Amino acid sequence: NGRRHLTSSRNEVSRDLIVNTNSRRKQALLDILPVLTELRRAQDMQVALEIHLTEGNFYKAFQVLPEYLQLLDGFSGLLVIQEMSRGVEIWLGKALQKLDSLLLGVCRDFKEISFLTVRPLID
């Protein structure tokens, strides 16, 4: 009878340890969830930046950029964020190159005759 009682107690303690371990694991995962959610948001913003750049929608791209940089700054200790920050530098280089190219095209096609000069009236 004593052996049966000891075996039953041992099994109960084992079940409690398993439940406790699973609870700790679950809590650790729940603690990581907000960070992962923000990383996913940062990744979505990175994709949006690339799409806006590809489409030539610089206004929207430069609207998203500050929020994206702020989000990255909040998690600067993570290795993946450091990698994403390097990606921003590359993205900015591409954006500036594309803007320079567009500006050069506008300057090349500039015709002074197409523009009206306005002179103020002096009494």
Secondary structure as a PSIPRED ss2 file (coil, helix, strand):
# PSIPRED VFORMAT (PSIPRED V4.0)

   1 N C   1.000  0.000  0.000
   2 G H   0.000  1.000  0.000
   3 R H   0.000  1.000  0.000
   4 R H   0.000  1.000  0.000
   5 H H   0.000  1.000  0.000
   6 L H   0.000  1.000  0.000
   7 T H   0.000  1.000  0.000
   8 S H   0.000  1.000  0.000
   9 S H   0.000  1.000  0.000
  10 R H   0.000  1.000  0.000
  11 N H   0.000  1.000  0.000
  12 E H   0.000  1.000  0.000
  13 V H   0.000  1.000  0.000
  14 S H   0.000  1.000  0.000
  15 R H   0.000  1.000  0.000
  16 D H   0.000  1.000  0.000
  17 L H   0.000  1.000  0.000
  18 I H   0.000  1.000  0.000
  19 V H   0.000  1.000  0.000
  20 N H   0.000  1.000  0.000
  21 T H   0.000  1.000  0.000
  22 N H   0.000  1.000  0.000
  23 S H   0.000  1.000  0.000
  24 R H   0.000  1.000  0.000
  25 R H   0.000  1.000  0.000
  26 K H   0.000  1.000  0.000
  27 Q H   0.000  1.000  0.000
  28 A H   0.000  1.000  0.000
  29 L H   0.000  1.000  0.000
  30 L H   0.000  1.000  0.000
  31 D H   0.000  1.000  0.000
  32 I H   0.000  1.000  0.000
  33 L H   0.000  1.000  0.000
  34 P H   0.000  1.000  0.000
  35 V H   0.000  1.000  0.000
  36 L H   0.000  1.000  0.000
  37 T H   0.000  1.000  0.000
  38 E H   0.000  1.000  0.000
  39 L H   0.000  1.000  0.000
  40 R H   0.000  1.000  0.000
  41 R H   0.000  1.000  0.000
  42 A H   0.000  1.000  0.000
  43 Q H   0.000  1.000  0.000
  44 D H   0.000  1.000  0.000
  45 M H   0.000  1.000  0.000
  46 Q H   0.000  1.000  0.000
  47 V H   0.000  1.000  0.000
  48 A H   0.000  1.000  0.000
  49 L H   0.000  1.000  0.000
  50 E H   0.000  1.000  0.000
  51 I H   0.000  1.000  0.000
  52 H H   0.000  1.000  0.000
  53 L H   0.000  1.000  0.000
  54 T H   0.000  1.000  0.000
  55 E H   0.000  1.000  0.000
  56 G C   1.000  0.000  0.000
  57 N C   1.000  0.000  0.000
  58 F H   0.000  1.000  0.000
  59 Y H   0.000  1.000  0.000
  60 K H   0.000  1.000  0.000
  61 A H   0.000  1.000  0.000
  62 F H   0.000  1.000  0.000
  63 Q H   0.000  1.000  0.000
  64 V H   0.000  1.000  0.000
  65 L H   0.000  1.000  0.000
  66 P H   0.000  1.000  0.000
  67 E H   0.000  1.000  0.000
  68 Y H   0.000  1.000  0.000
  69 L H   0.000  1.000  0.000
  70 Q H   0.000  1.000  0.000
  71 L H   0.000  1.000  0.000
  72 L H   0.000  1.000  0.000
  73 D H   0.000  1.000  0.000
  74 G H   0.000  1.000  0.000
  75 F C   1.000  0.000  0.000
  76 S C   1.000  0.000  0.000
  77 G C   1.000  0.000  0.000
  78 L C   1.000  0.000  0.000
  79 L H   0.000  1.000  0.000
  80 V H   0.000  1.000  0.000
  81 I H   0.000  1.000  0.000
  82 Q H   0.000  1.000  0.000
  83 E H   0.000  1.000  0.000
  84 M H   0.000  1.000  0.000
  85 S H   0.000  1.000  0.000
  86 R H   0.000  1.000  0.000
  87 G H   0.000  1.000  0.000
  88 V H   0.000  1.000  0.000
  89 E H   0.000  1.000  0.000
  90 I H   0.000  1.000  0.000
  91 W H   0.000  1.000  0.000
  92 L H   0.000  1.000  0.000
  93 G H   0.000  1.000  0.000
  94 K H   0.000  1.000  0.000
  95 A H   0.000  1.000  0.000
  96 L H   0.000  1.000  0.000
  97 Q H   0.000  1.000  0.000
  98 K H   0.000  1.000  0.000
  99 L H   0.000  1.000  0.000
 100 D H   0.000  1.000  0.000
 101 S H   0.000  1.000  0.000
 102 L H   0.000  1.000  0.000
 103 L H   0.000  1.000  0.000
 104 L H   0.000  1.000  0.000
 105 G H   0.000  1.000  0.000
 106 V H   0.000  1.000  0.000
 107 C H   0.000  1.000  0.000
 108 R H   0.000  1.000  0.000
 109 D C   1.000  0.000  0.000
 110 F C   1.000  0.000  0.000
 111 K C   1.000  0.000  0.000
 112 E H   0.000  1.000  0.000
 113 I H   0.000  1.000  0.000
 114 S H   0.000  1.000  0.000
 115 F C   1.000  0.000  0.000
 116 L C   1.000  0.000  0.000
 117 T C   1.000  0.000  0.000
 118 V C   1.000  0.000  0.000
 119 R C   1.000  0.000  0.000
 120 P C   1.000  0.000  0.000
 121 L C   1.000  0.000  0.000
 122 I C   1.000  0.000  0.000
 123 D C   1.000  0.000  0.000
